[in-house]
């Protein structure tokens, strides 16, 4: 009989310790097998004294529960209806065989080599110091802190174990196939290959790889076409607004799919309660395709694995989760947040959202890594907040989990993992500096939800203004042709620099001079897209800058086509600005020639959004409103003929 890594680790305990733990584990398993319909036998309270003293500190014991099929559910470990009883039997029989052998006075069935690292809460700092440190190397070891409580360490340990076991779901071949059947993989693969070719054409020295572009396509598809955000569900009877007012008891089917919590979305109009189970099983999420950040990250990580990307699930102790993807071409892990359609902006949470970070951990099928330092540019502040568990305990526990999980890996695979970890540790040495895309507040969720979480803007930001400071200056070809021609398509969300061999630049804000309180909104229900004010803001502004002075050129003629749309009392004001001269023009989709710019060497095009009524006033002034199917029509176009200054 093949023995699991968890059982092997359990067998490394001294004989008396093993026998006590095995007896309790067999009791838990036998109760489920004997009474399959009794919910009380499927749940173990983490604070139970028997569990906390006789199982939690024992190497391999909790791992055995997770390998049986137990899952974390806040204050309990739960054996869900969806768990495999056959798997539970396999682990149970392995433990029972070893226990029977020892009780008969025979030699242990399993090898009892010394464990490389213990995972018990009382692991010593001296042992931890002998292993690779997970703290930023620029920061000295923390002074001895106050002893953390057993309950705190216990809770943290269960979180580690639960997440480490949960990511194994993503490795199920049948589930990966189910995910692939929901993903337009040929379309995404083709788009990624096209964009990789475009990038190499524009820059022959391009160091990016196919996976880098594939994950961008997967993020876009997941956010725009597949998954939807839930603040409160519409009433299932009248379709009106509901309010999340309380919790409901989960049904057997809810528990089967890992929904320990069920929200009650209550309709004030017709007094009907609409149930919203918070599913934790990615297979179910492939069907429901909705939720908040927990559901988004869970399902997106599953989709990444289904597409063959190396992915890991990221848990943040300040209540957020996301994904990391390994870039083979760049030899590093990339931050990916499916809720925000964001890639490689790790300081977004600390700088942009104002989060007070403490612990951020990465979970994959092969290892757990403390990646907190990738997401912070304020290492000393973060270190001061890491008081939940002792650093030495955390380090030793992580090493113990990794040793257990990796014992069946080949030496070559272990070498690869070690080399990657060393690269990460070097990356953590120097805190990063924020990039422009990491300065903004959160986009996902309602304004009230974001305000309640303090994630509308960065703690150090005085406003939601973000200066991206991109300036259009002529390339060698544009200088030679005396022409600069730019188009933007909102459906594709890309600029095409027609006059420069049709160079493509992705994302609406990559060519912006300034932006204030604006974002790109995708309405999946209506299949429409546009740029609007951020929710709750009274005004928004966006501008583009063109400068020909460094090239010794000036403007001969300029024509602009800009499309905008208003509803109710919403307003959009377009104008161009060159020096002290400001000229207004309509954004009605027609091409306008702006004579006042002739002879200038630089100018700015500005769009201001304001007005509107009620809670949705932010939607009443829109730029570049376009159907997602209109992939060939421009929403914004500027044609500039140049001459010598």
N, C-alpha and C positions, 0 to 999 in steps of 0.2 A: 504494500500500500504506500503510495506517495505521501510523504509527510509535508505539511505546510511549513513555511518559515516561522510562523507564529508558534506552532507546536514545538519545533526544534528549539526555539529560544526559551520556551517554557521549561523544556527538559534540562536546561542548563542550570536551573536553580538547585540548591541543596535538596536532598531527598525529602526531608520533613516539610519544607516550604512547598515543594512540588506537589506532594500528596494532599496538603490542605487546599491549595489552589485548584487542583484537578477535581477534587470532590465537589467544590462549589460550582465549577464550570459544568460538570456533568449534571448537577442538579438543575441548573438553568436550562440546559439542553433537553434533559428528560422531561421537564415540566411542559415544554413546548410540544414535544413529540406526543406526550400522553394526553394533553389537553389543548389541541390545536385551535379550538374556538374560544378559549378563555383569554381575554385581553390582558388580565392581570399577570399572566405568566410570560407575556411578550414584552414586559417593561421592567427595567431595573433603575431605581432612583439612584442618581450619582452620589447623593448625600447619605445614602444608606450606610450605616457604620460597618456592616459586614463587607459591603463592596469596597468601601474606602480603606479599610484596614487589611483585608485578606486578599484582595485582587489588585487594586490600583498600584500598590508599590511593587508588585511581583513582575519580574521580567517576563514578557510574552503573554501574560494573562489577559489583559484588555485586548491585545492584538488577536488573541484567539476568539474573543467575542465578536470582534469586527469581521474576522474571516468566517465565522459562522453565519454572519449576515446581519448582525446588529448595526444600527445606525444611531447617530447622535440626534437628540431632540431636546435641546436646551437643558432641562434639568434631569432628563432620563436617557438611557439607552433603550432603543426600541427595536424589536424584531418585526419588520413590516410584513404585511400580507404578500408583498411581491417577492420577498426573499426566498431563496431556494432551500427547501427542507432537505433536499439531497446533500447540498453543501454542508448544512448543519450536521447531518449524520456523519459525513466524512471526517469533519474535525472532531466530532464527539468520539467516534470510534478510534481515532488516532490517540486521543488523550486516554481513553479507557484502556487501550492495549498497553500503553506505557505504565499506567497506574497498576493494572493487574500484575504486570511483570515485576514491579517493584514490591508490591504487597506479598508476592510469593517468595521474595528474598532473592530474586534473580538480578542479574546485571541490567542496568538501564538499556532499553532498546535503542534509544537515541544517543548520539555522541554528546558528551558533557564537557566539551572544550570550554575554556574560560571565555565569557562574553567579552567582546572588544570594548563595548561601552554599555554600561547599565542604563536603563531608562527609568529607574525608580526616582521619586522626588528627592530622596536623600543623597543623591549622587554628590561626591565631594568636588570642591573647586580644584583641588590638586589634580584629580584625574582629568577634569575638563581642560586644564591648562596644557595638558599633553597633546591635545587635539587641535585641529585647525580652528582658529577664532572666527566667530561670526560677527564680531563688533567691528566698526570702522577702524582701520589701522591708525588713523590720525588721532584717535581719541584714547587717552589713557584708560586703563581698566577702572571701572567705577569704584568708589569707596564702598566698603561693606555697608549694605543697606539694612533696614530693619528686617528681621526674619519675616518672610511671607507666610501666610496661613496655609495650612494643609489644604483647606477648602479651595483656596485660590490656585494652588499648584495642581490640585486634582482637576479643577474645572479646565485649566489651561491644557493639561495633559489629554483630557478627553477631546478637546477641540482639535488638538494635533492629530490624535488617533483617528477621529471621525473624518476629518478632511483627507487624511492620507489614505484611508480606506475608500472614501467616496470617489476619488479620482480613478479608481480601478474600474468603475462603471464605464468610463470612456473607452476602455480597451476591449469591451465586448464586441466581437466581430459582427454579430447579428444586429446589435444596436448601431454600430457604425454604418452598416448597410442601410438600416432604416433612416438614419440621418442623411446619407448620400442621396436617398430617393427623394428627399425634401429639398435638396440643394441643386440649383441649376449649374452643376459642376462644369459641364462643357462650356457653357456661356462664360462663367467666371474664369476658367482656365484660359480660354481664348482671349478674353479682355486683358488678363494679366500678361500673356505673351505679347500682345500688341503693345502694351504700355512699356514693357521691358525693351522691346525693339525700338520704340520711340525714344526711350531714355538713352539707349546706346547710340542711336543715331545722333542725338543732340550732344552726347558726351561719350566719345569712344573709350574714355577712361572710367566709365561708370562701374562702380564696385557693387552695385545692387544685384540681387539674384531674383529668380522667378518667384520664390516663396515670399519675398518682400512685397511684390506686386499682388500676389494672390491673396495675401491677408488683407490688403487694402480693399480689394474687390469683395472679399467675404464680409468685411466690416460694413461696407456700403450696402450690400444686399441685405444683410441681417437687420440693419437699422431701418432701411427704407421700405423693404418689401416683405420681410418675414415676421419679425417680432414686433409687438406693440406694448407700449407702456400703460400701466394701470395705476391711477391714483384712486379712483372709485369707479365701479362698474355702472353702466346705465341700468336703470330698473328693468328687470326681465319682464315686467307686466306692461308698464306704460312708457318705458323708454326714457323717463325723466332722470334727473340727477339724483344720486344717492350720496350718503355720508357714511364713512367707516365708523360705526358707533360702538362696536363691542366685538367679542369673540364668540364663536359657536363651537359646539362639540364636533370633532371630526368623525366621519362615518368610517366604516370598515374599509370602504373603497378609497377614501381620503388617506387613511393610514397606509394602505397598500402602496400608494405612490409617494409616501414620505411627507404628507401634509399633516403635520402635527398641529398647525395653526390654521384656523378657518376664520376669515374676517366676515363680519356681518355688515353688508352695505345696505343701509336702510333708506327707503324712499319716503320722504316727508309727505309727498302728494298722495300716494295710494297705500302707505303703511305696509309695504311688502319688503321682506328681507331677501336680499340676493346674496347667496353664499359665494365666497371667493377663497377656495382652498389654496394655501401657499405650497404648491407642489415642489418637492425637492428631487424628483426623479427625472433625469433628462429625457427619458423615453416619453413620459407623459407631457413634458414641455414641448416636445416636437409636435404634439397634437394641439395643445392649448395655445401655444405661441403668444403668450402674454405674461405680464408680471412686472415686478420691479427689479432692482439691480441683482438680487440673488438669483432670480429666474433667468435673467438675461445672461449673466456670466456663466451660469451652469450650462445652459443650452448652447451658448456660443462656443465654449471650450469643447463641448461634445462635437460640434460641427467642425471645428478646427482639426480635431483628431480624425474625424471621418474623412477629411480632405487630405490626410497624410501629413499635416503640419505637426511639428513637435510643439506641444502646448502644455502649459501648466496653469492651474487654478490659483488665483492670488486672493488671500484672505487678509483683511485689514481690521485690526481690533477696534477702529473707530467707525465701524459699521458701513463698510463698502466691500465689494468684491469685483474682480475683473480677471483678465487673462494675460499671460505672456506667451509670445511665440519666439521660438529660436530661429534666428536668421543665420543660415549656413554661410551665406556670402559675407556677412558682416561679423560673424563669429561672436554674436552676443544675443542676449534676450531682449525682445522688444515689448514694451508696455502696450497693451491693446484694451481699450474700454469700449465694448459694444454699445453700451447705453449712449455714449457720446460720439460714436463713430470717430474715435481718436486713436492714433497710433504714434508711439515713441514720444510721448509727452509726459514723462514720469513725475514732473514737479507740478502737474496740474492740480493735484489735491491739496498740497501744502500751500502753494503760492496762489493758485487760482481760486480754490474753494475755501481756503483758510482753515484747513483741517489741522488739528493738533495731533500729529501722528505719534505712535508708540511702537506697535508691533505689526509688521507686514511679512507674511510668510507665503512661500511659493510651494505648491504641492503638485508633483507629477507622479507617474507610475514608478519612477526610479528613486526619487529622493525628495526630501524637504529641505528648503533653503531659506534662511532668514535674509530677506532682500530689502529690509527696512531702509537701508542707506541709499538705495537707488532712488527712492522717492522723496528724499529730503535734502535740502541745502542748508539745514540748521541742525547739524548732528548733535552738538552739545545740548540743545533744547530737547531733542527727541530722547537722548540718553537719560535726561533727568526725569522723563515721564515713564520710563520702563521700570516700574516698581511692582508689577503684578507677580512676577516670579524672579528668583535669583538668576543672574546672567549665566553663572556656571551651570546651574540646573538646566536652563533652557538649552544651552550648547550641548551638554552631555545627553540630554533627552533626544535632541534632534539627531545627534550622531548615533544613538542607539537605534532609533527608528530606521535610519538609513542603513546601518549595518545589517539589520534584520531583513529589510526589503531587498538589499543588494547581494545577499549571500549566494543566490543562485545565478548571478550574472557572470559572464565570462570575464577573464582578466582584461581583455581589450576594451570591453564596455565600461568596466570600472575605471580604466585609465582615462577614457574619454570624459566620463563624468567628473573625475578629479581635475583634469585639465580645464574643463569649463568652469568649475567652481573657483579655481585659482584666478582665472580671468575675471570672474565676477568680483572676487575679493580685491583685486587690483583696481577695478572700476570704482569700488566703494571708497577707496582711499581719499579721493578729493571730491568734496561736495560740488555738485554741478551748479551752473548759473541758469536761471530761468530763460527759456526761449519765448518769443512773442506769443505763440500758441498756447502757452501754459499759464497765461495771466488772467484768463477770463473765468467767470463763475460757471456753475453747472447749468446745462441746458435741459437735461432729462427731468421729468416730473413737473408738477404744477408749481407756480410761484410760491404758494403757501407752504408746500412741502419743502421746497428748497430753502425758504426763509427759516422755517422751523429747524432745519438741520444746519443753518448758518453757512450755506454753500452757494450763495448768490454771487459772491465775489471774493477776491483774496483779502486776507486780513490786513495786508499792507497797501491795498489799492484804495485810493480815495474815491474812485468812481468806476463805472464799467467801461470807460474809454480805453481803447487799446490801439496804440499807434503801431501799425505794421510797417509803415515807412518804405513801401516798395515804390520805386520810381521807374517809369518807362524811359529808357535812353536808347538811342538807335544803335543797332548792331552794325558790323561792317557792311553786311548786305544792305541793310536799310539806309545806311549812309550813301552807299553807292547808288541805290535806286531812288534816293531822295523821297522815300515813302515809308510811313509807319501805319500799319493797318491791323487793328485788334478787334476780335469778336469774342463775346461771351455767350455761352449757351447754358441756361439755368437747368435744363433737364439733365444734361451730361455733367453739369457743374464743372465746366472747364473753359479756359480761355484758349483761343487759337490766334497765334501771332502770324497772321497770313503772310505778312511781308517778310517774315524770317523763315522761309521754307516750311510754313505751316506748323511752327513749333507749338506744342500743346503744353499748357500749364494747368494742373488740376487744382480744384477748390477755389471758390469765389473770393476768399480773403487773402489768397497768395499774391495777388497783384494790386492790393488796396493800399493807398497812401495812409488814410486814417479810417477808423470805424468807431462808432459810438452807439452802444445799445442796439445793435442789429444782429440778426442771425438768419441762417437759411432754414426755412421751414418746409418740410415735406409732408403733404397730406395724402397718406396712402389710401384712405377711403375714397377720396376724390381724384386720386392720381394727378395731383397738382403740386407745383413747387414754386416758391417765391422767397424773396428776402423781406423781412419785416422787423419791426421793433421788438426788443425783448419784452416779455410779459411784465407788466407793471411799470414800464418806462413811459413817460409822456412824450419824449422826443427821441429820434434816432438820426444818425447822420453817417454817410459813407462818402469817400472821395478817392479819386485816382489822379496821379500826378504824372506829367510828361515834361521832360527837360532835354533840350537840344543844344544848350549853350556849350557843354563840354566838347561837342562834336563840331562846333563852329557853324551851326545851322540855325535857321529861323523858319517860322511857319509861313508857307505860301497860301495854304487854304486848309480849312478844317470842316468836316461834316460829322455830325453825331446822330445816332439813332438810339433812343432810350425808351424802353417800355415800362410803364407803371400803371397801377390801377388803384382806385380808391372806392370805399364803400361808406355809406352814411356821411359823417362829417370828416372823414379822414382826408389828409392833405399830403401831397408830395410836391416838393419844390425843387426843380433842377436849375442849376446855373453853372456857368463857367467863370473862372477868375484868373486874370492875368495882370499882375501888379495891382493897381488901384481900380482896374476896370472889371466890373461884374456884369455879366449878361445872362438874363434868364431865358430859358427855352422850354418848350413843352416836352413831356415824356409820354407822348401819345403813340409811339411806335413808328412815327414818320421821321425820315432823315432831315436834319436841320443843318444848314450852312451857317457858321458863326463867323461873320466878317470881322468882329472886334478883336479876334485873336491873331489876325494876319500881321506879320512883322514881329510877333513876340517870339521869344526863345524858350519860354516855359509857360505852362498853364495847369490849372486844376479843374476837374469836373466834380461837382458836388451834388448829392441828392439828400434832401432833408425830409424826414417823415414825422408827421404829427397828427393831432386830431383823433377822431373816432369816438365811439360811445360805449359806455358800460365796461364790463369785465373783459370783453374781447376787443377793446379799442385798439390794441396793438396790431390786430389783424386788418384794420380798416384802411391802412395805407401800405401798399405793397409795391416792391420793385421786381420786375422781370417775371411776373406771374406767367406760368407756362405749363402745359400738359407734360407729364413725364414721357409721353410718347413722341413729343415734338423734338426729336434728337437732332434734327438738321437745321432748325430755325434759330437764328440769333436773337437774343433778348436785349443785347447791348452791343453797339458797334461804333468804333471811331476810326475815321480815315483821315490821315494827315499827310499832305504834300509839303515837302521841304525845299528850301533853297539856301544858298550860301548866305551867311550873316554879313 
